[in-house]
Amino acid sequence: MDNIPTEKGVTYKMTITVKGSAAGNIHSKLGDWGGGANAEIPFTTEWRDVVINYNSTIANSFLLLQHGDFVGDIWIKNIKFEKSVGGKKSTRSYIVLNATAKSAEVWDNQCWIKLGSFNKGDTYEFSAQVRADNAAKASTQIHNAPGSYVHYQAIGDVNFTTDWKTVTKTGAFSNAGQSIAFNLSEFTGANNYYFDNVSFKVNGVERVKNGSFDGTDVSSFAWKRYGGSVTTPTITIDSNYVLLPQTRPLSAQVKHDTLVYAMSRWINGMMNACGGKVKAWDVVNEAISGGDSDGDGFYDLQHYNGNDGDFFWQDHMGDLEYVRQAVRLARQHYATSMASKGGDDGKLTLFVNDYNLESDWDGNKKLKSLINWIQRWEADGVTKIDGIGSQMHISCYMNESTQTSKKNAIENSFRLMAASGKLVRISELDMGMVDASGNNVPTANVTEAMHQRMADLYEWIFKKYFEIIPVNQQWGICQWCATDSPTNSGWRADTPVGLWTLDWYRKHTYAGFARGLGAPKDPTGLDRLTDDANKLTPAPIYDLLGRYVGTDFESLPAGLYIQSGKKYMKK
């Protein structure tokens, strides 16, 4: 790192996030070739933040890192310098909520922001400064009066760290209500949660009174400690603190160039590792949100919404630039990876992949939005996206009206994608079952009629794909789950999503899948019918699951078998 604006005689704190393939040290110097402040930076095989204090000996320094005596790999993902300056003492007024350890539910301890009535679809803007004694999250719910539950989906999770930080949330309410509940028992241990400078606007109008807690009014807030009743929180005041200096901000251009470099490095590594053998890529995945903040009739791209676990390129590079860069870099580095194989073969195929493109609840609005975004990304005349990947994590419904609505939306999605002129790929197809009452059906409870209905839906989807999508736009269909999902799975647990059972027995859906690809409805495919009197030659015999069952046909029970590449039925 060069051109660090240090001052002579000032102490700087450097925080570096580092790990190695083995434990070791990096020899460092903050200074120039004539001298400077030296320090050893220890690291282990796990990511950790190492703090080093340097007493600068010159103005304007570079950071020199030397590790020539270390054998292995060293990874660094963050370096931050902070200058020690005089802080500002002040007092702070806030509320602190002393949550007990979790007993049974995440809502054992709860607090509420009382907003007054709001409606489904009303927009909200929430911000607050928060911290906790232990890093934790709080899920949120919509309530009427505090404790009167309405819906589990409010403003998403709010993350607390051990330092004060500002969190923000924006969106539209999924249901009507009167207050927002924060579940303070997501963290299983006892914990103290702190709130300050709370603002909550509904349709642009502030609903919180005294969110700074500088006065005495706490009528907008309530909370309940486990085992107690709903009460009013107490304002804590006269807590001294120091305003610490912030790191030196980067210019917008430096941020942009740094991110393009990181993106280029990642894509280049992927292309070189695959050596041109992988021709098709999801260059952009799950970019579309479910909200339309500007009212243009199309969903926005996803953006940061207070969850520190999320990172969106578009937050830093812009909605158009990040996709254009990703496409440009993919084509550039694919061509480079093919240089030793005769050059770019022109076979690279780039898809934009997303879920809920077959949605019936919004008239395929997400797909329409994606097609609109593709047109905007390609409006520079340079960017070219080859295809659309529709994930299609769907369910089969026993309710006829619901099933018809879902099928109409699937069919419409095929027509929209065909009209886009792009290649069309079903990228992650799997299917659950929902009974006539609207309940998800566990795998063990799927009836014969349900199995048949799921198989028929698979067949119908394939035939509609081949019927509606022009041949030159048909890129393929990928089945997401080979087997049903185990009960402990992180993906659609205990759901009949496979073409095989967990024991690898073919299901009805396998037949529907095959029929959709053109297999006959009732195949036999027998090469010979035989009984005990017509003994076969002593070659290995297998059942239809490919298991070896011996060479003595006479000793086998009645059934279908395979020998020497042919099928036989024993009566």
N, C-alpha and C positions, 0 to 999 in steps of 0.2 A: 504494500500500500504506500502510495507516494502523496506528497503535498498535504500532509496532515497539519492543520493550522495551529501548531503548538506555540506556547509562549515560554520563554526561558524562566526557570524557577517555579513553574506551576506543576502541581501534581495532577496526573490524569489517571483515571480508573479505566482499564480496558477489560471488557468481558468478551471472552472468546468461547464459542461452542465447538467442541473438538472431540474426536475419538480416533483410535488407531486399531490396526489389526492385532496389535499387541500393546502393552503398556510401555510408555516411554516419555521422553521430554523433547520439547522444541526449544532451541536456543533463540532468544529474541533480543532485539535492540530497537528502541525508539530514539531516533537521532539521525545522523548522516554518516558519510564514510569517514569523517574525522573523529567521531565519538558519539556518545549518547548514553542512555540509561539501559542497562542490560537486565534480563530476567529469564528464568527458566519457566517454561509452561508445561506442567505435567499433564498427561492424559492417560486414560484407560481404554478398555475395549467398549465402553458404553458412552453414549453421548452425555456430556455434562458441561456446565458453564464453569469456566475457570476465570477467576478475577485476579488481575495483575495491576499493581500500582506503579506507575513510572513517574519519577521526578525529572521533568524535561530539562535538558541542558542547553537547548537551542530553540530558536524560533523556526517554525516550519520543519517538520520531520518526515521521515519515512519509517515504516515498520518493517524490519528485516526479520524473517523467519528462516532459521537454518536447522536442518535435520539430517544432514549427511551421514551421521553415525547411527541412524535408525534404519533397520532392515524391515520393510513392510510398507503398508499403506497408512496414510493419515488423511482424515476427512475433516474439513472445517466448513461450517455452514453459516456462521455469523460472527462478526467482529464489531464491537461497539465501544467507542471512546466517550467518556464523560469527564467534564472539567469540574473540579471542586470550586464552587463559588459560595458566597455568603447566602444562606437561605433566608426566608422570611418567616418569622414566627407569627402565628395567628391562632385563633380559636375556631373550632368547628362544632357545628350543631348537627346532630344526626340521630337516627334511631338505631338501636341495636336489639336484635331479637335472639334470645338465648334458647336455642332449640335443644331438646333432649335427644338422646340416642334413638335411633329408629326402633320402634316396637314391632310393627307389622307392615305398615303402608307408607308410601312416599308422602302422603298427606297427613301423617301423624302430627307434624308441626306445619302450620300454614300461616301465611300473612296475606292480606288483601289490600288492593288499591280500589277504593270505592269511587266509581266514576259517574254514577247515575245511569239512567237507561241508555243503551245503544242498540242498534239494529244490525242484523246480518248484512254484511256488505259495507258497513261504515268503515272508513279508513282510520287507522290509528298511527300515532307517532309516540313512542315511549323512549325516554332516556333517563338514566340515573347514574350516579356514582356509587359503586358498590365494592365491598370486599368481605372476606370471611376469615376466621381464624385458621380454617383449613380449606384448601381449594375444593370447590364443590360446584354443582349445578343445581338449579331449581327449575323443574318443569312447571308449566303454567296451565291453568284451567279457566274456563268462563263460568262464573257463578251469577246468581241474582244477588240476594243478600249474602253476606259472608257465611259460608257453610251450606248454601243452597246450590248444589252442583247443577250445571247445565251441560257442559261439553269439555272433553279432554284437550281440545285444540284451541289455545288462546293466542299467545304471541311467541310460542316456541320456548326453548330452554334459555335461561339466563345463567351465564357462567360467572362464578366468583373466584377471584384469586386472593392471595394474602396481601396484596397491595391495592390501594384505591385505584379503580379504573372506571372509565365511562363506558356503559353499554347502551346500545340503541337498538330499537326494533321498529320496523314499519310494516304495514300490510293492511289487510282488510279482515274484519271479523267473520268467522265461519258461522257464528250463531249470535242471536240477540242475547243480551244479559245486562247486568248492572255493575259487576265488579270483576276484577282479575285476581285469581288466587295464585300464590307462589308456593309450591310444595317444597318445604324445607327439610324433608327427610330423605331426599335422594342420596345424600351422604349419610352413611349408616351410623356414624358416631355423633356424639354431642358436638355442637358447633354454634358459634356466634356469627350472625349475619348483620352487616351494617349497610344502611341506605342513607344517601344524601342527595340533595339537588334532584329530586324526583319530578319529572314532567310527564304528563300523559295527555296527549291531544286526541280528540275524536273529531273527525272531519275538520281538522285544523283549529279546533277550539280547545283551549286548556281546560281540563276537568279537575286538576289537582289543586287543592288549597294549601298554601304554605309548604310547598315541596322542598324549599331550602331549609326548613325547620328553624329559621331564625326567629319566628314568633312562637306562639304557644298552641296554635290551632293544629290538631292532628285528626280532624274529622274525616279526612280522606283516607285514613289508614285504620286497619284493624289486624289483630293477629291472635292466634290460639296456640298455646303450648300444649304438648301432649298431656292428656289427663285433665286439662283445664277448660275453661270456657272462652268464647270470643271476647276480647278486651281491646282497649286502646293502648297502643305502644307509648312508651315514655321517651321524651326527647333528652338526649345526653348532650351536655354542653361543656365548654371550657376544656376541650381536649387539644393540647398544644401539638403542633406538627410543623414540619419544615417543608417548604416548597422546594423540591429538588430541581436542578437544571435538567433540561431535556437534551437529547443528542442533537447533533448538528443536522438539520433537515437536508435531504438531497433534492436537487432540482428535478422537475418533471422529466427533463430529457435524460438525466442520469438514471433515474428510475426506469424509464422506458428502455434505454440501451442495456441496462443490467438484466432486465427481464428477457429481452430478446436474446441476449447472450445465453442465459440459463435455458431458455426454450430451445435454442439452436443446439446447445451442447447435449441436451436430453435426446432430441430427435436424431441428431447425428449418431449418437451412441446406439440407438435402437436400429437405425438403418444399417449401420456397419455390422452390428451383431448378427443381423439377419442375412446380410450379404446378398440382398436382392431376391432371396427365396420367398419372402412374404410380399405379395403383390397388393394386398388390400388392407386398408387401415381405417379405423374410426379416428379420423383426425380431430374431431370434436365430439364430445360425449355429454349428453344430458345438460345442454346449455339453456334450455327454455324453462322459465319459471311458470307459475300458474297465475300470475297477477299482471294487470294492465294498468300501470300507474299513470301513464300519460293519456289514456283514453283514446288511443289511435285504433282500437279494435283488434290489436294483436298483443299477445303476451310478451312481457319484457324478458330479457335474459336474466339468469340468476345473478344475484349480487349479495355482498356481505350483509348479514342481518343480525349481527350480534353474536354469532357462534364462532368462537376463535378457532374451532376445528376446521372451518371452511376456508378455502383459498380460491379466489376466482381471478383468473388472468384479466378479465374484462374490467375489474375494479381498478386496475393499474394501467392498462393499455388501451381501454376503450372497447365498446361493443363491436366495432368493425375491425379495428386494428389487430386484435389478438387472433382472430380467426384467419385474417389475411396473412399474418405472419406465420401461423402454424402451417397453412397450406403451402406458402412459399418455401418454407424451410423443409417440409416433407419432400417436396418435388426436388429441391436442390440437393438434399443429402441422399435421396434415393439414386439420383443420377450419379453422384460421386461414388456411391457404393457399387455401382455397376461399371465403373471406369475400367476395371481390370477384366471385365467379362464382355467386352465389345461395346460398351457404352449403354446409355439409357435405352431400354427396349420399349419405352412408352406404355408399359403395362401397369404402372402404378395406378391404383384405384382408391380414391379417398371418399369416405362416407361421413355424414353427420348422423349420429345415432341418438335416439331418445325414446322415452317410454310414454305411455298413455296417448299415443298418436291415434289410436282407435277409439278414443273416448266418446261415449254417447251423451254424457251429462253436459257437454258444452258444444255439441255439434262439431266435433273434430277441430276445435279451436286451436289446440296445441299444434296439431299438424299444419293447419293453415298458417299459424304464426311461424313455424319452422320454415315453411316454403317461402314466406315473406322475408325472413331473415337471410335465407340463402340468396334471394334476389338482391338484397342489400349488400351482402358480402361480395357478390360477384359484380356489383355495379362499377367497380374500378376498371373492368375490362381485362384484368390480369388474373384474378383469383378464379379458380375453377374447382367446383365441388362435383364429384362424379355421381354420388348416389345418396339415398336416404335409407337409413337403417331403422326399422320399426321393431322395437323389442317385443311387444305383444305378450306380456305376462298377463294372461287373461284367466277367466273362469267360465265354466259351463253352468248354466242356470236351469233349474227344473221349472221355474216359473216361466211360462210360455211368453208372456208379454215382455218380461225382462230380457229373455233370450232373443226375441225378435229385435228389440231395440239394440242390443249388443251386436247382433249380426248385421243390422243395417249400418251401424257405425263402422264396422270392419270393412264392409263392402264399399262404403263411401271413402274410407281411408285409401283403399286400393285405387279408386277412381282419381282421387286427388293426387296421389303419388304418380300415377300413370300420366296425368295431365301435366305434371311438372317437367316431364321429359328426362328425369333423372333415373339412374339405375335404382331398382327397388329390391331391398333385402329384408326378409324377416329375420331378425338377428338373434333373438333370445326367446323363442316361442316355448311357453309352457302353459299348463292349464290346471286349474283347481276345479272344485265342484261346490256349488251353492245350492242348498235345497229350496223347496218351494216357499219356505218361510224366511228365506234370506240368510240362513246360517251357513257358514263354511263347514264342509263335511270332512271329518278326519278320514284318513286312508282306510282304516278298518271298517268304517261305516258306509262305504260306497256300495250301493246295491247293484244288482245286475242291470237294472234299467238305467242307472246312472252311468255305469261303464259303457253301455251301448250308446248313450246320448253323447258322451265325451268322444267316443270313436267317430260318431257321425259328424260332430263339430270339426274335428281334425280334418276329416275327408272334405267337408264343405269348404273350409278355409283354403285348403290346397287347390281345390277346383276353381274357387273364385279367384285366387291368385293367378292361376294359369289362364283363366277366362278374361280377366280384366287387364292385367299387366301385359303390354306388348312383349313379344318374345325377345326383342333386342334390349328390353329394360329388365328382364328377369335375371336377377343376379344370384338368387338362391334362398334357401330356408335353413336356418340353424335351430335344431332342437336344444333347448337350454338344459334340461334335466334328463339324463338317461334313465334314472330310477326315481321312484317315489322319494319324497323328502323324509329323512329320519325325524323322530320326535324332538331330538336335541339340535336340529339344524338351525343355522342362522338365516336360512332362506326358506320361507313358506313351510315351516316345520309341520310335520305330520299331515302333509297335503299330497294328494295323488297326482303329482305333476309329471310322473315318468311314463315312459313307454314300456318299462320293465318294472317289476316289483323289486323290493330291496334284496330279494333272493334270486334276482335275475330270471324270473319267469315273465314271458311276454304277456302283455295285457291287451285288452280290447283296443286301447289307444294305438298300440303297435299296428293292429290291422287297419284302423282308420287312417293312420299315417301312410301305410302302404297303399291303401285304396286311393288316397289322394294323389299318390304318385303314379297311379295307373294300374295297380295290381287288381286282379279279378276279385269280385266280392266274395265268392265261395271257392277258393282254390283247393284242389286236391294235389295236383302235381305228382301223382303216384306213377312210378314206373312199372310196378308189378303188384298184384294181389296174391298173397300166398297163405297157405296154412301149414300145419305140421308136416303134412305129407310131402310138401315141396321144399325140401331142405336147400338152404343156400350154401355156397362154398365157404369154407372156414376162414373168412376174412374178418377183421375187426368190425363190430357192430356198435352203432351209437344211437342214442335217443335224439329227439328233436331239439334238445338243449345242448347237444354236442357232447354228452357224457358217454364214456365208453361203458358198454354193458356186457362185453364178452364176445365170443365167437360162436356160441351154441344157440342158434335161432330157436331150436325146439324148446329150450328151457325158458324162453322169454314169455311174459304174459302178452295178452292181446294188446295191440297198439301199433303205432307208426315208428319205423326205424330207418336208419340210413346205413347202407353198406356199399362200399366201393363207389361212392358218389351218387348212388341212386336211393330213392325212397321205396320202402316196402311196408305193407300192412299185414300184420298177422291177425288172423281171425280167431 
